[in-house]
Amino acid sequence: MGWALLTGVTIGAYTLWDTSGIRRLAIPILLYDWTGHVLRSAVRPLWRNHRRTMLQIGALSPLAYILVQMAVRISPVSQVAPMRQIGIVVGSWLGVGVLGERERKRKRRVISGVLVCAGVLILALA
């Protein structure tokens, strides 16, 4: 529970930070995203063994981030930030259903997923 709370606080913090950069400083979304990727760690060793996966993630991850930032530009961050966590629920369910992760944690995952969805719904209705 502690790690989940820490993750939520961290996501909230960087969402507010990103929103500030996008809105107040009027930084173009693509430039903001690209700069963040350029400043990250070395990728050459990984490129040799995981090129295809890196290309897929390299295309989809920035796209998801850019779409979130575009949504933040036109909607309240208090509504957008929780909605982006639905991806965690979907990923968890895909892990069990598609990748065949252990079923012993299924009950915990379902309960956690329901709680995340309930939280998003409460924030959307507030």
Long-range contacts (C-beta under 8 A, 24 or more apart in sequence): 4-112, 8-85, 11-81, 11-84, 11-85, 12-81, 15-72, 15-77, 15-80, 15-81, 15-84, 16-77, 18-69, 18-72, 19-69, 19-72, 19-77, 22-69, 22-72, 22-73, 23-72, 23-73, 29-66, 29-69, 29-70, 29-73, 30-66, 32-69, 33-62, 33-65, 33-66, 33-69, 34-62, 37-62, 78-123, 79-123, 79-124, 82-119, 82-120, 82-123, 82-124, 83-120, 83-124, 85-116, 85-119, 85-120, 86-116, 86-117, 86-120, 88-116, 89-113, 89-116, 89-117
